[in-house]
Amino acid sequence: MGLMAAEHWQRIAAAPDPQVNLVEAALVIAAGEYQQLDIDGYLGRIEDLAVQFRRRLRQDIPPTEIIIALNHYFFDELNFSGNSVEFYDPRNSFLNDVIERKLGIPITLSILYIEIGRRAGLKLRGVSFPGSFLVKCSVRDGAIVLDPYAGGASLSIEDLRQRLRTLRNGTDIAPEVVKSMITAASNKEILARILRNLKGIYMNQDEMMKALSAVDRIIAVEPGAASEYRDRGRIYLKLECFRAALMDLRHYLQLEPRADDADVVKQQVSELQQVASRLN
């Protein structure tokens, strides 16, 4: 990540969550890949899309009709869609690429969908549902759950239960539990989820410096996320940064002394202590 993007990210991490501009922060993530990214230019383009949509709506239109209109505008007119063919292409996580290519993954499509919909008066929030990021719209008599990766489809509690059954090898989940899983995600939780997607992609591609950059940014916004210190420690180990690896793995054990993999990590710490002693 370039120096300016790194400084910008630190300001985002330090800000109270409600003050984080989600779209801008997502573009700052992309600026880690695209050093000369015109963040203000893309913010302007998103604003233009929102203004064009808002202008076509009558003032007294109810939320359900706004959602129908938004789905038509976003998916049929602008042609945004989910990239199921190359789901793990990192470009799906960079908002500038999503805008240019009209392709994305659930979380990046949701961010754009939320931003345009909010400007039209919809009360939209992101939902970190297992297996797929979703959008929740608050309405007078409850909430509507939408899936921007599936063309803005409206999902019932039973639809969500079926998704969970598929994820959990047929295990049934009570409706009350499902309802508790559709709480709104914070801005920083959403940003961390984008970065975890990128971290996983880069680790699978053995691009350790890019994976390190992603996990650094996750820790900046979620400093208590124990597993990120473990993962960063293992990235440092692959990069042969043994002292840094040792510090992170020790910190992981301090945060999660009873973790399922604690014995494995303790063994790694013991081996790294011997390596570090030879480096002195």
Backbone as numpy.savetxt, mean C-alpha at the origin, in Angstrom:
# Nx Ny Nz CAx CAy CAz Cx Cy Cz
16.77 5.69 -3.34 15.92 6.88 -3.34 16.80 8.11 -3.34
16.47 9.08 -4.21 17.22 10.32 -4.28 17.12 11.11 -3.00
18.06 12.05 -2.81 18.12 12.83 -1.57 16.82 13.60 -1.34
16.31 14.27 -2.39 15.09 15.07 -2.21 13.90 14.18 -1.86
13.79 13.03 -2.53 12.70 12.10 -2.23 12.83 11.57 -0.81
14.06 11.30 -0.37 14.28 10.80 0.99 13.87 11.83 2.03
14.22 13.09 1.80 13.84 14.15 2.72 12.33 14.35 2.73
11.73 14.27 1.56 10.27 14.40 1.45 9.60 13.27 2.23
10.15 12.06 2.12 9.57 10.92 2.83 9.67 11.09 4.34
10.78 11.63 4.81 10.93 11.86 6.25 9.88 12.85 6.76
9.56 13.84 5.96 8.52 14.80 6.36 7.16 14.11 6.42
6.90 13.23 5.46 5.65 12.47 5.47 5.57 11.59 6.71
6.66 10.91 7.01 6.70 10.00 8.16 6.49 10.75 9.47
6.97 11.97 9.55 6.89 12.76 10.78 5.52 13.43 10.96
4.75 13.54 9.89 3.47 14.26 9.95 2.40 13.40 10.63
1.45 14.03 11.34 0.28 13.29 11.85 -0.47 12.67 10.68
-1.00 11.47 10.88 -1.60 10.73 9.78 -2.67 11.52 9.00
-3.58 12.24 9.68 -4.61 12.97 8.91 -4.05 14.05 8.01
-2.82 14.49 8.28 -2.22 15.54 7.45 -1.44 14.99 6.26
-1.35 13.68 6.15 -0.63 13.06 5.04 -1.51 13.10 3.79
-0.99 13.70 2.72 -1.67 13.69 1.42 -1.32 12.36 0.75
-2.30 11.46 0.71 -2.04 10.09 0.28 -1.53 10.02 -1.16
-2.15 10.79 -2.05 -1.74 10.76 -3.45 -0.32 11.31 -3.61
-0.04 12.41 -2.96 1.30 12.98 -3.03 2.33 12.00 -2.48
2.01 11.37 -1.34 2.94 10.42 -0.73 3.18 9.21 -1.64
2.13 8.75 -2.31 2.29 7.63 -3.24 3.21 8.03 -4.41
3.12 9.28 -4.84 4.01 9.76 -5.89 5.44 9.91 -5.39
5.61 10.22 -4.11 6.96 10.29 -3.54 7.59 8.89 -3.55
6.78 7.86 -3.30 7.29 6.49 -3.42 7.80 6.26 -4.85
7.02 6.69 -5.82 7.44 6.53 -7.22 8.70 7.31 -7.53
8.87 8.47 -6.86 10.06 9.29 -7.09 11.33 8.59 -6.62
11.19 7.58 -5.78 12.36 6.78 -5.43 12.89 5.99 -6.62
12.00 5.68 -7.55 12.39 4.97 -8.77 12.68 5.94 -9.91
11.89 7.02 -9.99 12.02 8.00 -11.06 12.52 9.32 -10.46
13.83 9.50 -10.53 14.47 10.61 -9.81 13.94 11.99 -10.22
13.55 12.15 -11.47 13.11 13.45 -11.97 11.59 13.55 -12.07
10.88 12.74 -11.32 9.43 12.71 -11.41 8.82 14.07 -11.05
7.91 14.54 -11.90 7.22 15.81 -11.69 5.98 15.55 -10.83
6.17 15.54 -9.52 5.07 15.22 -8.60 3.94 16.23 -8.75
4.28 17.51 -8.79 3.24 18.54 -8.93 2.47 18.39 -10.23
3.18 18.00 -11.29 2.52 17.80 -12.58 1.49 16.69 -12.52
1.82 15.57 -11.86 0.87 14.47 -11.74 -0.28 14.82 -10.80
0.01 15.56 -9.74 -1.07 16.02 -8.86 -2.07 16.88 -9.65
-1.53 17.72 -10.55 -2.38 18.55 -11.40 -3.24 17.72 -12.33
-2.66 16.66 -12.89 -3.42 15.79 -13.79 -4.56 15.07 -13.07
-4.28 14.63 -11.84 -5.32 13.96 -11.05 -6.43 14.96 -10.70
-6.03 16.18 -10.36 -7.01 17.23 -10.08 -7.89 17.49 -11.30
-7.28 17.52 -12.48 -8.06 17.74 -13.71 -9.08 16.62 -13.93
-8.67 15.39 -13.68 -9.60 14.26 -13.83 -10.77 14.40 -12.87
-10.46 14.81 -11.63 -11.51 14.96 -10.62 -12.47 16.09 -10.98
-11.91 17.20 -11.47 -12.75 18.35 -11.84 -13.68 17.98 -12.99
-13.14 17.28 -13.99 -13.97 16.87 -15.14 -15.12 15.97 -14.68
-14.85 15.10 -13.74 -15.90 14.22 -13.25 -16.94 14.99 -12.44
-16.48 15.83 -11.55 -17.39 16.58 -10.67 -18.33 17.48 -11.47
-17.84 18.05 -12.55 -18.64 18.99 -13.35 -19.85 18.34 -14.00
-19.80 17.06 -14.24 -20.90 16.40 -14.95 -22.01 15.93 -14.00
-21.81 16.09 -12.70 -22.80 15.62 -11.73 -23.76 16.73 -11.34
-25.04 16.41 -11.23 -25.99 17.39 -10.71 -25.82 17.49 -9.19
-26.22 18.59 -8.61 -25.94 18.86 -7.21 -26.65 17.92 -6.25
-27.86 17.45 -6.60 -28.65 16.66 -5.66 -28.49 15.15 -5.87
-27.47 14.73 -6.61 -27.30 13.31 -6.93 -26.92 12.53 -5.67
-27.58 11.40 -5.37 -27.27 10.61 -4.18 -25.96 9.82 -4.36
-25.33 9.41 -3.24 -24.04 8.70 -3.31 -24.06 7.46 -4.20
-25.15 6.68 -4.14 -25.17 5.46 -4.95 -25.08 5.77 -6.45
-25.71 6.87 -6.87 -25.64 7.25 -8.28 -24.27 7.83 -8.63
-23.64 8.51 -7.67 -22.28 9.01 -7.90 -21.33 7.83 -8.12
-21.51 6.78 -7.34 -20.66 5.59 -7.48 -20.83 4.98 -8.88
-22.06 4.85 -9.33 -22.31 4.31 -10.67 -21.63 5.18 -11.73
-21.78 6.51 -11.57 -21.16 7.44 -12.53 -19.64 7.36 -12.46
-19.11 7.25 -11.24 -17.65 7.16 -11.07 -17.11 5.89 -11.72
-17.80 4.78 -11.53 -17.35 3.53 -12.15 -17.32 3.65 -13.67
-18.35 4.27 -14.24 -18.39 4.45 -15.69 -17.23 5.36 -16.14
-17.02 6.44 -15.42 -15.97 7.40 -15.78 -14.58 6.77 -15.65
-14.33 6.15 -14.51 -12.99 5.65 -14.19 -12.60 4.43 -15.03
-13.54 3.51 -15.17 -13.21 2.24 -15.83 -13.59 2.21 -17.32
-14.72 2.83 -17.69 -15.17 2.77 -19.08 -14.61 3.91 -19.93
-14.57 5.12 -19.37 -14.08 6.27 -20.14 -12.55 6.41 -20.03
-12.05 6.40 -18.80 -10.59 6.56 -18.62 -9.85 5.25 -18.85
-10.57 4.14 -18.82 -10.01 2.80 -19.13 -8.99 2.29 -18.12
-9.13 2.67 -16.85 -8.28 2.06 -15.83 -8.74 0.63 -15.59
-7.76 -0.25 -15.36 -8.09 -1.66 -15.10 -6.97 -2.32 -14.30
-7.29 -3.46 -13.76 -6.29 -4.22 -13.02 -5.36 -4.97 -13.95
-4.08 -4.98 -13.59 -3.08 -5.67 -14.41 -2.92 -7.10 -13.92
-3.85 -7.96 -14.35 -3.80 -9.35 -13.91 -2.75 -10.15 -14.66
-2.33 -9.67 -15.82 -1.33 -10.40 -16.62 0.06 -10.27 -16.01
0.40 -9.04 -15.59 1.71 -8.79 -14.98 1.51 -8.15 -13.60
0.84 -8.89 -12.74 0.47 -8.35 -11.42 1.68 -7.89 -10.63
2.81 -8.61 -10.74 3.99 -8.32 -9.94 5.00 -7.40 -10.64
4.56 -6.74 -11.68 5.38 -5.70 -12.30 5.43 -4.51 -11.34
6.63 -4.07 -10.92 6.69 -2.97 -9.95 6.02 -1.69 -10.42
5.88 -1.52 -11.74 5.23 -0.31 -12.24 3.79 -0.20 -11.77
3.17 -1.31 -11.41 1.79 -1.28 -10.90 1.70 -0.58 -9.55
2.83 -0.43 -8.87 2.86 0.22 -7.56 3.26 1.68 -7.64
3.65 2.15 -8.83 4.06 3.55 -9.00 2.91 4.33 -9.62
2.42 5.33 -8.90 1.20 6.01 -9.32 1.35 6.70 -10.67
2.52 7.22 -10.98 2.71 7.84 -12.29 2.55 6.82 -13.42
3.09 5.61 -13.21 2.95 4.56 -14.22 1.50 4.11 -14.35
0.81 4.04 -13.22 -0.61 3.65 -13.25 -1.41 4.65 -14.09
-1.11 5.94 -13.90 -1.81 6.98 -14.66 -1.48 6.88 -16.15
-0.23 6.65 -16.47 0.19 6.61 -17.88 -0.29 5.34 -18.58
-0.20 4.21 -17.90 -0.49 2.92 -18.52 -1.94 2.48 -18.34
-2.66 3.16 -17.41 -4.05 2.82 -17.07 -4.15 1.39 -16.51
-3.07 0.94 -15.89 -3.00 -0.39 -15.30 -2.47 -0.29 -13.88
-3.03 -1.10 -12.98 -2.55 -1.06 -11.62 -2.95 -2.30 -10.84
-2.58 -2.30 -9.58 -3.00 -3.34 -8.65 -4.08 -2.75 -7.75
-4.73 -3.55 -6.93 -5.85 -3.02 -6.14 -5.55 -1.74 -5.37
-4.39 -1.65 -4.75 -4.13 -0.51 -3.86 -3.90 0.78 -4.64
-3.19 0.73 -5.76 -2.94 1.96 -6.51 -4.18 2.41 -7.27
-4.95 1.47 -7.80 -6.22 1.84 -8.42 -7.15 2.47 -7.38
-7.14 1.91 -6.19 -8.00 2.43 -5.12 -7.63 3.85 -4.73
-6.35 4.15 -4.68 -5.92 5.50 -4.30 -6.45 6.53 -5.30
-6.34 6.23 -6.58 -6.86 7.16 -7.59 -8.39 7.23 -7.54
-9.02 6.10 -7.38 -10.49 6.02 -7.31 -10.99 6.85 -6.13
-10.34 6.69 -4.98 -10.71 7.44 -3.77 -10.54 8.94 -4.00
-9.43 9.32 -4.58 -9.14 10.75 -4.76 -10.17 11.41 -5.67
-10.50 10.78 -6.77 -11.50 11.35 -7.69 -12.88 11.34 -7.06
-13.23 10.25 -6.39 -14.54 10.14 -5.77 -14.75 11.13 -4.63
-13.71 11.35 -3.84 -13.82 12.30 -2.72 -14.10 13.71 -3.22
-13.47 14.07 -4.33 -13.69 15.42 -4.88 -15.13 15.60 -5.36
-15.83 14.49 -5.56 -17.23 14.55 -5.98 -18.19 14.38 -4.79
-17.63 14.34 -3.59 -18.46 14.30 -2.40 -18.65 12.94 -1.77
-18.04 11.89 -2.32 -18.16 10.56 -1.73 -17.25 10.43 -0.52
-17.75 9.78 0.52 -16.96 9.54 1.74 -16.25 8.19 1.59
-15.10 8.22 0.92 -14.38 7.00 0.58 -13.16 6.82 1.47
-12.93 5.58 1.88 -11.73 5.23 2.64 -11.20 3.90 2.14
-9.89 3.73 2.23 -9.29 2.46 1.85 -9.45 1.42 2.94
-9.51 0.16 2.54 -9.67 -0.96 3.47 -8.61 -2.01 3.16
-7.77 -2.31 4.15 -6.73 -3.34 3.96 -7.31 -4.72 4.23
-8.13 -5.18 3.31 -8.77 -6.49 3.46 -7.76 -7.57 3.06
-7.80 -8.73 3.72 -6.88 -9.81 3.34 -6.99 -10.18 1.86
-5.87 -10.24 1.21 -5.85 -10.69 -0.18 -6.07 -9.62 -1.22
-6.74 -8.52 -0.84 -7.01 -7.47 -1.82 -7.38 -6.18 -1.12
-6.86 -5.09 -1.61 -7.20 -3.78 -1.04 -8.55 -3.34 -1.62
-9.42 -2.84 -0.76 -10.77 -2.45 -1.16 -11.05 -1.01 -0.77
-12.22 -0.53 -1.13 -12.65 0.84 -0.81 -14.01 0.77 -0.13
-14.17 1.56 0.92 -15.45 1.63 1.63 -16.03 3.02 1.47
-17.32 3.08 1.14 -18.03 4.35 1.00 -19.09 4.45 2.09
-18.97 5.42 2.97 -19.96 5.63 4.01 -21.20 6.29 3.42
-22.36 5.70 3.70 -23.65 6.25 3.26 -24.56 6.35 4.47
-25.73 6.95 4.28 -26.60 7.25 5.42 -26.96 6.01 6.23
-27.22 4.88 5.58 -27.67 3.69 6.30 -26.57 2.63 6.44
-25.31 3.02 6.36 -24.23 2.07 6.56 -23.03 2.34 5.67
-22.57 1.31 4.98 -21.40 1.46 4.11 -21.51 0.52 2.92
-20.92 0.94 1.82 -20.84 0.13 0.60 -19.37 -0.22 0.40
-19.07 -1.50 0.20 -17.69 -1.95 -0.04 -17.51 -2.16 -1.54
-16.47 -1.55 -2.08 -16.23 -1.56 -3.53 -14.85 -2.14 -3.84
-14.74 -2.75 -5.00 -13.48 -3.35 -5.43 -13.01 -2.71 -6.74
-12.15 -1.70 -6.66 -11.66 -1.06 -7.89 -10.87 -1.99 -8.80
-10.34 -3.08 -8.27 -9.61 -4.02 -9.11 -10.58 -4.84 -9.97
-11.86 -4.84 -9.56 -12.89 -5.57 -10.31 -13.91 -4.60 -10.88
-13.44 -3.47 -11.39 -14.32 -2.51 -12.04 -15.25 -1.77 -11.11
-14.89 -1.69 -9.82 -15.73 -0.97 -8.87 -16.92 -1.79 -8.39
-16.84 -3.10 -8.50 -17.95 -3.97 -8.09 -18.28 -3.77 -6.62
-19.57 -3.77 -6.31 -20.05 -3.68 -4.93 -20.06 -5.08 -4.32
-19.50 -5.19 -3.10 -19.36 -6.49 -2.45 -20.20 -6.57 -1.19
-20.99 -7.61 -1.08 -21.77 -7.85 0.13 -20.90 -8.55 1.18
-21.41 -8.64 2.39 -20.70 -9.38 3.44 -20.50 -10.83 3.01
-21.49 -11.41 2.35 -21.37 -12.79 1.89 -20.28 -12.91 0.81
-20.17 -11.91 -0.07 -19.08 -11.90 -1.06 -17.73 -11.91 -0.37
-17.60 -11.08 0.67 -16.34 -10.98 1.41 -16.04 -12.29 2.14
-17.08 -12.91 2.71 -16.90 -14.21 3.39 -16.38 -15.25 2.40
-16.92 -15.23 1.17 -16.49 -16.20 0.17 -15.03 -15.97 -0.21
-14.63 -14.71 -0.30 -13.22 -14.42 -0.60 -12.30 -14.96 0.51
-12.75 -14.79 1.75 -11.95 -15.29 2.87 -11.91 -16.81 2.88
-13.02 -17.46 2.55 -13.02 -18.93 2.46 -11.98 -19.41 1.46
-11.93 -18.72 0.31 -10.97 -19.10 -0.73 -9.53 -18.93 -0.23
-9.28 -17.84 0.49 -7.94 -17.57 1.01 -7.55 -18.56 2.10
-8.54 -19.02 2.86 -8.26 -19.83 4.05 -8.69 -21.28 3.88
-8.60 -21.77 2.66 -8.84 -23.18 2.36 -10.19 -23.67 2.87
-11.23 -22.85 2.67 -12.57 -23.28 3.00 -13.03 -22.97 4.41
-12.14 -22.44 5.24 -12.53 -22.09 6.61 -13.56 -20.96 6.60
-14.67 -21.17 7.30 -15.74 -20.19 7.29 -15.46 -19.09 8.32
-15.87 -17.88 8.00 -15.68 -16.72 8.88 -17.05 -16.13 9.18
-17.33 -15.88 10.45 -18.62 -15.34 10.85 -18.82 -13.94 10.29
-20.06 -13.58 9.93 -20.32 -12.24 9.38 -19.83 -11.11 10.27
-19.94 -11.28 11.60 -19.51 -10.23 12.52 -18.00 -10.01 12.43
-17.27 -11.10 12.23 -15.81 -11.00 12.12 -15.46 -10.28 10.81
-16.17 -10.62 9.75 -15.92 -9.98 8.44 -16.17 -8.47 8.55
-17.26 -8.10 9.21 -17.56 -6.67 9.38 -16.44 -5.94 10.11
-15.82 -6.62 11.07 -14.73 -6.00 11.82 -13.46 -5.85 10.98
-13.41 -6.54 9.85 -12.22 -6.51 8.99 -12.31 -5.45 7.89
-13.41 -4.72 7.86 -13.54 -3.69 6.82 -13.46 -2.29 7.43
-12.66 -2.16 8.49 -12.40 -0.84 9.04 -11.45 -0.09 8.12
-11.54 1.22 8.17 -10.72 2.05 7.28 -9.24 1.99 7.68
-8.38 1.91 6.69 -6.94 1.94 6.93 -6.47 3.38 7.04
-5.45 3.61 7.85 -4.86 4.94 7.93 -4.02 5.21 6.68
-3.69 6.46 6.47 -2.86 6.82 5.31 -1.51 6.12 5.36
-0.90 6.08 6.54 0.43 5.46 6.64 0.36 3.95 6.48
-0.74 3.34 6.92 -0.92 1.90 6.68 -1.01 1.61 5.19
-1.70 2.47 4.46 -1.82 2.29 3.02 -0.45 2.43 2.35
0.30 3.43 2.74 1.63 3.63 2.16 2.54 2.44 2.47
2.47 1.94 3.70 3.30 0.79 4.07 2.92 -0.43 3.25
1.63 -0.58 2.93 1.20 -1.74 2.13 1.74 -1.65 0.71
1.75 -0.45 0.13 2.38 -0.28 -1.19 3.84 -0.70 -1.13
4.53 -0.23 -0.11 5.96 -0.50 0.02 6.25 -1.98 0.29
5.36 -2.64 1.02 5.56 -4.08 1.24 5.39 -4.84 -0.07
4.46 -4.41 -0.90 4.35 -5.02 -2.22 5.66 -4.90 -2.98
6.23 -3.69 -2.97 7.48 -3.46 -3.69 8.63 -4.25 -3.06
8.68 -4.27 -1.74 9.75 -5.01 -1.06 9.73 -6.48 -1.48
8.53 -7.08 -1.49 8.42 -8.48 -1.87 8.85 -8.72 -3.30
8.45 -7.83 -4.20 8.83 -7.95 -5.61 10.35 -7.88 -5.76
10.96 -6.87 -5.11 12.40 -6.68 -5.25 13.20 -7.82 -4.62
12.72 -8.36 -3.50 13.43 -9.48 -2.88 13.35 -10.71 -3.77
12.18 -10.92 -4.39 12.04 -12.06 -5.31 12.93 -11.90 -6.54
13.17 -10.64 -6.94 14.02 -10.37 -8.10 15.49 -10.23 -7.72
15.79 -10.40 -6.44 17.15 -10.27 -5.91 17.72 -8.87 -6.14
16.85 -7.87 -6.13 17.28 -6.47 -6.22 17.32 -5.90 -4.81
18.41 -6.22 -4.09 18.46 -5.98 -2.66 18.57 -4.49 -2.29
19.21 -3.70 -3.11 19.30 -2.27 -2.78 17.92 -1.61 -2.88
17.13 -2.01 -3.86 15.77 -1.48 -3.98 14.89 -2.00 -2.84
15.07 -3.27 -2.48 14.32 -3.82 -1.35 14.68 -3.09 -0.06
15.96 -2.77 0.10 16.41 -2.04 1.29 15.77 -0.66 1.35
15.71 0.02 0.22 15.09 1.34 0.18 13.62 1.26 0.59
12.91 0.22 0.10 11.49 0.06 0.43 11.31 -0.18 1.93
12.12 -1.06 2.50 11.94 -1.37 3.91 12.36 -0.20 4.80
13.33 0.58 4.38 13.69 1.80 5.11 12.49 2.74 5.22
11.77 2.87 4.12 10.61 3.76 4.10 9.46 3.20 4.93
9.31 1.87 4.93 8.28 1.27 5.78 8.57 1.57 7.25
9.81 1.36 7.66 10.19 1.59 9.06 10.02 3.05 9.44
10.23 3.96 8.49 10.04 5.39 8.77 8.59 5.69 9.15
7.63 5.05 8.45 6.21 5.34 8.74 5.63 4.39 9.79
6.25 3.22 9.98 5.78 2.27 10.98 6.97 1.76 11.80
7.51 2.62 12.68 8.73 2.25 13.41 8.56 1.08 14.36
7.33 0.71 14.67 7.10 -0.43 15.56 6.86 -1.74 14.84
7.01 -1.75 13.52 6.74 -2.97 12.73 7.92 -3.92 12.85
7.84 -4.85 13.80 8.97 -5.71 14.15 9.50 -6.50 12.96
8.59 -7.08 12.16 9.03 -7.95 11.06 9.87 -7.21 10.04
9.70 -5.89 9.96 10.48 -5.12 8.99 11.96 -5.06 9.39
12.24 -5.02 10.69 13.63 -5.04 11.14 14.25 -6.40 10.83
13.48 -7.46 11.01 13.99 -8.79 10.64 14.30 -8.86 9.15
13.34 -8.38 8.33 13.55 -8.43 6.89 14.71 -7.55 6.47
14.82 -6.36 7.08 15.95 -5.50 6.72 17.27 -6.13 7.15
17.25 -6.79 8.31 18.46 -7.48 8.75 18.91 -8.54 7.74
17.95 -9.27 7.20 18.29 -10.31 6.22 18.73 -9.72 4.89
18.17 -8.55 4.55 18.66 -7.85 3.35 20.09 -7.40 3.56
20.36 -6.82 4.72 21.74 -6.40 5.02 22.69 -7.60 4.98
22.22 -8.74 5.45 23.06 -9.95 5.44 23.41 -10.34 4.01
22.43 -10.26 3.10 22.70 -10.57 1.70 23.68 -9.57 1.09
23.62 -8.32 1.58 24.52 -7.28 1.09 25.87 -7.29 1.81
26.03 -8.26 2.72 27.26 -8.42 3.52 27.54 -7.20 4.39
26.46 -6.55 4.84 26.57 -5.46 5.83 26.29 -6.10 7.19
27.30 -6.76 7.75 27.06 -7.67 8.86 26.70 -6.95 10.16
27.32 -5.85 10.44 27.00 -5.14 11.68 25.57 -4.58 11.63
25.19 -4.03 10.48 23.84 -3.50 10.34 22.82 -4.63 10.47
23.14 -5.79 9.88 22.25 -6.95 9.99 22.10 -7.38 11.44
23.20 -7.41 12.15 23.18 -7.80 13.56 22.31 -6.86 14.38
22.44 -5.57 14.18 21.65 -4.59 14.92 20.15 -4.78 14.67
19.78 -4.98 13.41 18.36 -5.12 13.08 17.77 -6.42 13.62
18.52 -7.51 13.53 18.00 -8.79 14.03 17.89 -8.77 15.55
18.83 -8.13 16.21 18.71 -7.96 17.67 17.46 -7.14 18.01
17.24 -6.09 17.25 16.08 -5.23 17.52 14.78 -5.99 17.30
14.75 -6.84 16.30 13.58 -7.67 16.06 13.29 -8.54 17.27
14.31 -9.17 17.84 14.11 -10.04 18.99 13.68 -9.25 20.23
14.15 -8.00 20.33 13.70 -7.16 21.44 12.21 -6.85 21.32
11.77 -6.60 20.09 10.36 -6.27 19.86 9.46 -7.50 19.90
9.98 -8.64 19.44 9.19 -9.87 19.37 9.96 -11.05 19.96
10.21 -11.05 21.27 11.02 -12.12 21.87 10.40 -13.51 21.75
9.07 -13.57 21.57 8.40 -14.87 21.47 7.91 -15.16 20.06
8.51 -14.54 19.09 8.12 -14.77 17.69 8.31 -16.23 17.31
7.52 -16.70 16.36 7.61 -18.10 15.92 9.00 -18.45 15.40
9.66 -17.46 14.80 10.99 -17.71 14.24 12.12 -17.21 15.14
11.80 -16.99 16.42 12.81 -16.41 17.34 14.06 -17.28 17.43
13.90 -18.60 17.48 15.07 -19.48 17.61 15.97 -19.38 16.38
15.34 -19.30 15.21 16.11 -19.18 13.96 16.88 -17.86 13.96
16.21 -16.79 14.35 16.86 -15.47 14.36 17.96 -15.42 15.41
17.74 -16.04 16.55 18.79 -16.09 17.58 20.04 -16.78 17.05
19.86 -17.84 16.28 21.00 -18.52 15.69 21.74 -17.62 14.72
20.97 -16.86 13.92 21.59 -15.91 13.00 22.36 -14.83 13.76
21.79 -14.36 14.87 22.46 -13.34 15.69 23.76 -13.89 16.24
23.73 -15.13 16.74 24.94 -15.75 17.28 26.03 -15.85 16.22
25.66 -16.26 15.02 26.64 -16.37 13.93 27.18 -15.00 13.53
26.29 -14.01 13.50 26.71 -12.66 13.12 27.61 -12.03 14.17
27.39 -12.35 15.43 28.27 -11.82 16.49 29.71 -12.32 16.29
29.85 -13.56 15.87 31.17 -14.11 15.60 31.80 -13.41 14.39
31.00 -13.18 13.36 31.50 -12.48 12.17 31.92 -11.07 12.53
31.06 -10.36 13.29 31.34 -8.98 13.66 32.60 -8.89 14.52
32.82 -9.86 15.39 34.01 -9.82 16.25 35.29 -9.95 15.44
35.20 -10.68 14.33 36.38 -10.83 13.48 36.65 -9.58 12.65
35.59 -8.74 12.49 35.75 -7.51 11.71 36.37 -6.39 12.52
36.37 -6.53 13.84 36.91 -5.46 14.70 38.43 -5.35 14.58
